[in-house]
Every structure is written in structure tokens, then in C-alpha cells.
Amino acid sequence: LPISTTSNQQQRRQFLSSISTSIIIQSLATQPANAAIRDPKTGILLPSVGEIESSIPQTWDEDDNPFASLSESVSFSRLDASDDKIFYAEPRFVEHVDQQAVDSITSYVSDSLLQNGDSV
């Protein structure tokens, strides 16, 4: 291939790659909650009254249950049968709440519970 065609193909691949990366990053970005009420005291966004209850189906069709064909002993068996002490032998530092909750708790502990000379 002539050099200009190869160069154009490389530029096109780079352009398409950057667009694909941008789309993937945008789709993976955290989406805000569809909360309808902001608690005036805490500022936390809350679901509207009845929103959670209305999202749970009242009736279940067997076709909707992906576990219907599994026996109970298989459905609730452990994936890893090794002793839990092995898993918990090393500390695991994970956050199971969002960043706002982490910041709020950190602020509370720092401002209310720690005294001079304390460290976390």
C-alpha cells in the first residue's frame, strides 16, 4: 500500500479507537440515583414514597426465575468449601458504601470521636 493510504488507515483506526474508548468510559460512569426526595436534615437523596415497593414484582412467573431448574442443594451451596479462616486471614479493606457515605463517616469520626493525638 502507498504510504498515504497506510497513514490514513492508521489515523482512522486511532480516531475510531478513541471514540470507542470514550463511549465505553461514559457507559461505565456511575449514574446518579433516580431519587425524588432530598432529606432536609442530611441532604441525602431518597427514593420517593412507594418507589422501592412498586419496583418489586407482586407475582413471579417460573420463566422469570433463572434458578428454577436447580435443586436446592445446588442453589445454596458454597462455591468455595475451604475454611473461612483462610479467606479472612488477611485484612480486606473494601468500601461497601458510596463516597459520600465514606466522607460523612470520616468527618464524623474525625470531628466527634478522635481526640488530640489519636490517629486512624
N, C-alpha and C positions, 0 to 999 in steps of 0.2 A: 504494500500500500504506500502511496505517496505520504510524505511527512505531514502535510497539512491535514490529510484525512485522518491519520492516526492522532494528531494533536486535537482535532475536532472531536474525535471519539472519546479521547481521554477527558476533555473538558465536559462533554455531555455526561459521561459516567460520574464525574465529580459533582456536577450540578444535580443529577438525579439522586446520587447518594446523599447529598446534603439535604435535599428535600425530604427524602425518606427518613433520615435521622430526625429531622425537625418534626415530622408527623408522629413518629414513634415517641419522641420525648413529650410532645403535647398530649398524646393519648395516655401516657403513663403518669402525667402530673396529677397530684391529688386534687380531686374535685371537691368543691365546698358542699356541705350538707344542705339539704333542702328544708332547713328548719324555718319555721314560720314565726316563732316567738323568741324574743331575746329576754332572758331573765334580767329584770332591772337591778337586782342586787349583785349578781355575779357577772352579768354580761355574757353568759353562756347561751349559745343558740340552742333552742329546744324544739322538738317536733310539735306540731300542732296537736291539740287535744284529739285523741282517737286515731291519729295517723298511724301509729305502730299497730294497734289492734286491727285497723282496717286493712293493713298490708298482709296479715296472716290469713291464709285460706281457711274458711269455715268447714269445708268438706275436702276430703282428699280422694283422688282417683288413684287406683292401683297403678295406672300408667304413669302417674307423676312421681311414684316412689322408686328411685333407682336401686334401692336395697331390697325390694320386694322378693326377688328371686334368691336372695342369700339366706342361709339358715341363721338363726340367732347366734349360734356358737361361733360362726364365722364373722358375722356382722360386728360383734363387740369384742373380738379377740384382739390382743395386742399385736402390733406389728413387730415389736422388739421384745422378746421374752426375757432378756437379760435383767439382772437385778437393778433396781432404780438407783441404788447407791453408786453404781458405776457412772450413771448419767449425771448425778448430782455431785460427784467428787470434785469437779472443777466449778468455780463460780461462773454463773452465766449472767452477764449484765445486758439485759434487754429491756426495752420500754414497751409496755402494753397499753399505753395511752398516748394521746396526741401531744404535740409540742406545747400547746397552750397549757395543758394539764401539768406537764413537767415543769414549765416555767412557774406556774401558780404554786405548786408544791414546793419547789426550790425557794421561791420568795418567802413563803410562809415559814419554812424551816429556818431559813437564814434570819428572818426578821423576828420570829417569835420564839424559837426554841434554842437557837445557838447562843452561847454566852461568849464573852471575850476569851480568846484562847482556844475555843472549840474549832474543830475542822471536820470536814466530811470527806 
